[in-house]
Amino acid sequence: MRFEVSKVLDAIEARLTTDPALARAVVDLGEVVRYADLDGGRPASLVRLGLLVDALGRYVSEENVPVYVVTPRGLLSDTDLTSNERMVVRRWADDGKVEVVPQVEDRVLEVAEMLGLPVLTRDREDRFRASRPWVTEPGRLLALVSAQGGPTLVARVGRGEATPPVPRSPLGERLLARVWRCSSLSCNSYGDGGDSDSPFADMRTYTSPVSQPPPALRAGVPTCPRHGERLKDVGPRPATEVFSVRIDGVIRQRFVVSEDRAMVVGRAPEGGSGVMLGQWLTDDARKWISRGHVQFTLRGGQVTVTDISMNGSGIRPGGSMDDDARITLRRDESRVLADDDIVELYHAVLIGRSKLWASGGNVQPESVMGEAPTMAFRPVGR
């Protein structure tokens, strides 16, 4: 059973992010691990985060939906978790997968407001209404509840279905337009992640300026949420564009193209740093799509796609599926993408800006709980 739990936690880890461009919801991990009514198990269980991740995927009908997790520091030593679970949370914290704060307080709400994201919580809206009036908007607070088909998310206020994206707050836009630096050497979110002279320097993690989480505000001053240190503004943040990969009508993954980093998409890009599509492709598509098929670059506000494949690719201007309008890109050819252009790698293997597709198209996304012990997902009362 320990091996099965470890596999579940590894699957959950792949859905964690503090990248403002990719996160789809915000959650307090200290709250979620104590949802004992979902499985009738231990007082605290890290596996319950998987139930929430799965429910979020179903709520937005999308595969691989990343969640922004805020963790109270006390959870790293909470004896209600197993020693392995505590070790995993510490690893997530050290790797910048989750944000650790001395006390959660209203950090979850602060992040959600800055990024325009829903909060996954069971707390009632009246608790937050005075300080955060926006929580009364439909879809801004979502609660995880037991249901016949497994735990599901329901809106605390307003309709029960997903709502259109909410804009980031003006303050969030200003803070996320800058790169911040923490004075703590060990800060993975706003620093280098450790001492470069350390014998373990090659193992340290690093959060690029593009994916830095939003600073916390303390008395109006941008502050590192983990270390409590005042952050230094070191310049403008590189611009980004968020793209989605849509295969057979289902959004499988989102990725970020930034001014300081090109992105390769293909069957299995070399080096492991690109976007790998192989696991979702048919046999024919795998034969056609190269390991590295197209490369996206962002310069001066324009995204350019370059074909680097053996078989070529196509552009669907304005998202048109009319084959007469399709523009062929051959190897080493490039094209600047208009806002609504779609890149076609193969039939039904499409890439476009995330805002082009309102629905993920998948009512039953792949579960991170597939390897979980039965007790971890058995509804109470069955």
TAHUTA-V725219 format. One record per backbone hydrogen bond with DSSP energy under -0.5 kcal/mol. NH is the residue of the N-H (numbers start at 0). CO is the residue of the C=O. Records with the same first field share a line. If there is no record, write none. Layout:
NH = CO ; CO
This chain:
4 = 0
5 = 1
6 = 2
7 = 3
8 = 4
9 = 5
10 = 6
11 = 7
12 = 8
13 = 9
14 = 11
15 = 12
16 = 66
19 = 17
21 = 18
22 = 18
23 = 65
25 = 117
26 = 67
27 = 119
28 = 26 ; 69
29 = 69
30 = 27
31 = 27
32 = 28
33 = 30
34 = 31
35 = 33
37 = 34
38 = 35
39 = 35
40 = 35
43 = 79
44 = 32
47 = 44
48 = 45
49 = 46
50 = 46
51 = 47
52 = 48
53 = 49
54 = 50
55 = 51
56 = 52
57 = 53
58 = 54
59 = 55
60 = 56
61 = 56
62 = 250
65 = 63
66 = 14
67 = 24
68 = 66
69 = 26
70 = 98
72 = 100
74 = 71
75 = 72
76 = 73
77 = 74
80 = 77
85 = 81
86 = 82
87 = 83
88 = 84
89 = 85
90 = 86
91 = 87
92 = 88
93 = 89
94 = 90
95 = 92
96 = 91
97 = 91
98 = 68
99 = 97
100 = 70
101 = 224
106 = 103
109 = 105
110 = 106
111 = 107
112 = 108
113 = 109
114 = 110
115 = 111
116 = 111
117 = 23
118 = 139
119 = 25
120 = 118 ; 141
126 = 123
127 = 124
128 = 124
131 = 127
134 = 131
135 = 132
136 = 133
138 = 156
139 = 136
141 = 118
142 = 153
144 = 142 ; 151
149 = 146
151 = 144
153 = 142
155 = 140
156 = 140
165 = 115
168 = 112 ; 113
172 = 168
173 = 169
174 = 170
175 = 171
176 = 172 ; 173
177 = 174
178 = 234
180 = 231
181 = 189
186 = 183
187 = 185
192 = 186
193 = 184
197 = 194
200 = 197
202 = 199
203 = 199 ; 200
206 = 187
207 = 205
210 = 207
211 = 208
215 = 222
217 = 215 ; 220
218 = 216
220 = 217
222 = 215
223 = 228
224 = 222
227 = 223
230 = 221
231 = 180
233 = 178 ; 231
234 = 178
236 = 176
240 = 256
242 = 254
243 = 351
244 = 252
245 = 243 ; 349
246 = 244 ; 249
247 = 347
249 = 246
250 = 359
251 = 244 ; 249
252 = 244
254 = 242
256 = 240
257 = 260
258 = 238
260 = 257
262 = 295
264 = 293
265 = 274
266 = 289
267 = 290
271 = 268
272 = 269
274 = 263
275 = 273
276 = 265
277 = 266
279 = 276
280 = 277
285 = 281
286 = 282
287 = 283
288 = 284
292 = 264 ; 290
293 = 264
294 = 305
295 = 262
296 = 303
297 = 257
298 = 301
301 = 298
303 = 296 ; 301
304 = 334
305 = 294
306 = 332
307 = 292
308 = 292
312 = 328
313 = 343
314 = 326
315 = 341
316 = 314
318 = 315
319 = 316
322 = 320
324 = 321
325 = 321 ; 322
326 = 314
327 = 325
328 = 312
329 = 327
331 = 306
332 = 329
334 = 304
336 = 302
340 = 337
341 = 315
342 = 350
343 = 313
344 = 342 ; 348
345 = 348
348 = 345
349 = 245 ; 347
350 = 342
351 = 243
353 = 241
355 = 352
356 = 353
357 = 355
359 = 59
361 = 60
362 = 360
369 = 366
371 = 368
375 = 372
376 = 373
377 = 373
378 = 376
381 = 378
